[in-house]
Amino acid sequence: MKDGVGDALTRRESFFRTACVHREDGSYVVERRNADSTGNSAVFETFDEVRRLFDRLPETFDADDLAKAGLTGSRRHMMVRHFAEHPGFACELDSRSPIRAKKLDVTRGDVS
């Protein structure tokens, strides 16, 4: 029963290749969709921490820019995809190989 209560106190959102979990304690987890390993996730203290990370990134960014923020391995690529997939970030993939995203100028109406 405890597991069921824990599941009820979190909110999960799934996107094309990534997913996120808003935990009861306020933490925010980004993971590869359908992954079964913690090696495919990044845990942040809050969603606001992820928002600040996004805001600090340059207008066009790639996995190397996320390495500078302390993310390692495949988590860097996962976060680029997550920013592009999550509707809360004005961003889209600019290139798949190498993976690169660009921020959209919401004042100009770039967001559809």
N, C-alpha and C positions, 0 to 999 in steps of 0.2 A: 504494500500500500504506500509506503514511503516513496518508492520510485515514482509511482503515479502522481503523488502530490508534487514531487520535484518537477516532473514534466509539465504539470499544470501551471507552475509558477515561472516558466520560461516561455519565451516567444521565439519561434524559429521562422526564418524567411528563406526560401530557396530561390535561386536564380538559375541561369543557364549552366554555369560551371562552378559557381560558388554558392555558399549558404552562410547565414549568420544566425547566431543565437544571442538573444538578449537575456541574460541570466537574472535571477531574482536579486542577487547581490550587487547588481548594477554593471557587472562586467559584460564585455561584448566579445564574442568569439567569431572569428572568420575562419571558414574551413572549406576545403574542396567538397563539392556536392557529392554525396554518397561515399565519402572517404571513411575508412574504419580505423584510421591511425591518427594519433595526436601529432605525428610528424607533418600532417597535412592541415594544421590549424595554427592560428595566431590568436593569442588571448590579450585583450586590452582591458585596463581597469574600468573604462567607461566608453560609451560611444563618442563622447566629446573628445576623448584622446585620439580616436580615429579621425574625427573631423579636423582637429588641429594638425594631425599628420598630413592630411589631404591639403589643407590650406597652406602648409609650408612647402609643398612640392611645386616645382616650376610649372609653367603653362603646358609644356610637353614633358612627360616624364616616362622613365622606364624602370626596370628592375634595379639597375645600379643606383638610381636615386633613392630607392627604398632601402638599399643596403646601407646607405649613409645614415638612415634613420634607425639602424640597428636590426633590421630584419635579415634573416639569413636563409640560404638555400632556396628551395622552391616556394617558400612563403612570400618572397619578394614578387614573384610572377603571379602568385595567387592574389596578392593585394592589388596589383595593377588591374587584373580582371575584375576583382570585387568592386573597385572604384568605378569601373566602366559599367558594370551590371546593376549596381545598387541605384535606385531612383533618387536617393538622397544626395547623390554627388553629381554635379554638372560636369560630366566627363564621358568620353567615348573612346573606344580603341581606335588608334591611328594606324597601327601596324601590328600584325600578328607575329611576324618573324623578322627581326626581333620584336618581342612584345613591347608596345609603346602606346601610351594613352595621351589624350590632350583634353585639357579643361575647356569647357564651353563657356562662352561669354553670355550669361543669362540676360545682361542688359541689352544686348543686340538681338536677342531672340533666337540664339543658336539652339536652345533646348526645345525639343519637339514634344 
